[in-house]
Amino acid sequence: MYRVATRVPRIPLRPGAAVEQTAARAGLRGKSLTMATLNPQVKAVEYAVRGPIVMKAGDLEREMQQGVKQPFAEVIRANIGDAHAMGQQPITFLRQVVALCCFPELMHSPAFPEDAKQRARRVLQDCGGHSVGSYSASQGVDCIRRDVADYITRRDRGVPSDWSDVYLTTGASDGIMSILKLLVSGQGPSRTGVMIPIPQYPLYSAAISELEAVQVNYYLDEANCWALDTEELQRAHRAAKQHCQPRVLCIINPGNPTGQVQSKKCIEEVLHFAHEENLFVMADEVYQDNVYSADCRFHSFKKVLFEMGPEYFNSVELVSFHSTSKGYTGECGFRGGYMEVLNMDPQVKAQLVKLLSVRLCPPVSGQAAMDVIVNPPREHEPSYAQFTKEKNTVLDSLAHKARLTEQILNSVPGIKCNPVQGAMYAFPQIYIPPAAVEEAESLSLAPDMFYCLKLLEETGICVVPGSGFGQRQGTYHFRMTILPSPDKLQILLQKLKEFHLHFLEEYSQAEPQMSSSNPEQPSHKSKQPD
């Protein structure tokens, strides 16, 4: 069981003072950067996906390597959406193009298909010195930006995209942070409020803390498959106006950590709300290829905005984000991504370019990887058959694992899980008996953190407590990925089931308040087709 030390050390009058006094007595120069002088906004940043649970998992792995026995054979990391770390194989065509860009001498090899060579030549032609080792323009390589715009136009069935509105980024995170930097201003009641969904991806709360913006929570409807309710948006907006100026509305679709796919009608209502309240919309669409439910379909915010007519399409400020890290490629390490910026004031747009120029440019190899995602092999090209087979294999496997996860979790008394309609995660609600809640509080731990620590220490399964993503008070969750191989996922879910039943038995002699047969448990019905 995870324990914390009961002995409380004496707290110095000022953080770092004792260390400085010791150094002074020894005639040593003290540190310029200490916890006392550290930027307080950095201290405020939290990122649960790589937080205490993950550090504990790393400790356990190191102990096992040193021969320390554990009640499990391996640590199964289900805490982060890192597909390749979970065993997913790269898409051959993507790696071929990037390899050719990085080592052009391979152009002479017959092992590489001509369509891969053509794409690599095109990228290299736009690179300084015909090398991906050169800086690109801060906005990215021009031909790749053009390919992104063409992709968006195809995806949105003819809705035009101007390549000058496209900016290549270091993953989606870099773009999100850059846009938030533009938006945050004011002091006190005029400070920028950023509306984010709860549960949320912790990048948003971390960025808001770092930038000293005001976090405005709006809650997704768990009882209705994590739907987004505009009445809840209005409630959150009204409440926030009492202490800040809400200016930004962030949407994650498909959802992370919740796995829902928003309907077209829902997106229309959200955009109408943003139009009425003059909110800048940030649409995180990195999981747009990850839709598994037959009743759901991805609709881009841009396409829906266009279909709402010129009054909306020519006025609502919208930035949408995509990434190489998710979808069917899972190429997290390349740090490739893009954002499309609509209706931004031209003078502000110039300031965005200036801001982006400070970090010089995104990794050019990542830009090349992004180019393959937006410009894949066509039917008449030699790589099409293999590419299509590999892509469908990945997405079909994820769809199978999404159904398997939902099915097994909902068979466990005390766990309820909405359908995993998209993305790469499940976010089940768990029942934690009062005795376990009390023990967690005695250790100064959130109850779901306590649960996840026990799960890790007893089974080797690493998941992230729901408190790291946000949740309604009195409810407890955890987030897990569906990325492990089907065999390993089956083992993970079975071990989790056994652990939870034992946990309930250990901490509660009474019948669990929430079970698979409990009449209060949601029906988990899928969203209706659009």
Buried (B, 14 or more C-beta within 10 A) or exposed (E): EBEEEEEEEEEEEEEBEEBBEEBEEEEEEEEEEBEEEEEEEEEEBEBBBEBBBBEBBEEBBEEBEEEEEBEBEEBBBBBBBBBBBBEBEBBBBBBBBBBBBBEBEBEEEEEBBEBBBEBBBBBBEBBEEEEBEEEBBBBBBBBBBBBBBBBBBEBBEEBEBBBEBBBBBBBBBBBBBBBBBBBBEBEEEEBBBBBBBBBBBBBBBBBBBBBEBBBBBBBBEBEBBBBBBBEBBBEBBEBBBEEBBBBBBBBBBBBBBBBBBBBBEBBBBBBBBBBEBEBBBBBBBBBBBBBBBEBBEBBBBBBBBBBBEEEBBEEBBBBBBBBBBBBBBBBBBBBBBBBBBBBBEEEEBEEBEEBBEEEEBBBBBBBBBBBBBBBBBEEEBEBBEBBBEBBEBBBEBBBBBBBBBBEBBBEBBBBBBBBBBBBBBBBBBBBBBEEBBEBBEEBEBBBBBBBBBBBBBBBBBBBBBBBBBBBBEEEBBBBBBBBBEEEBBBBBBEBBBEBBBEBBEEBBEEEBEBBBEBEEBBEEEBBEEB
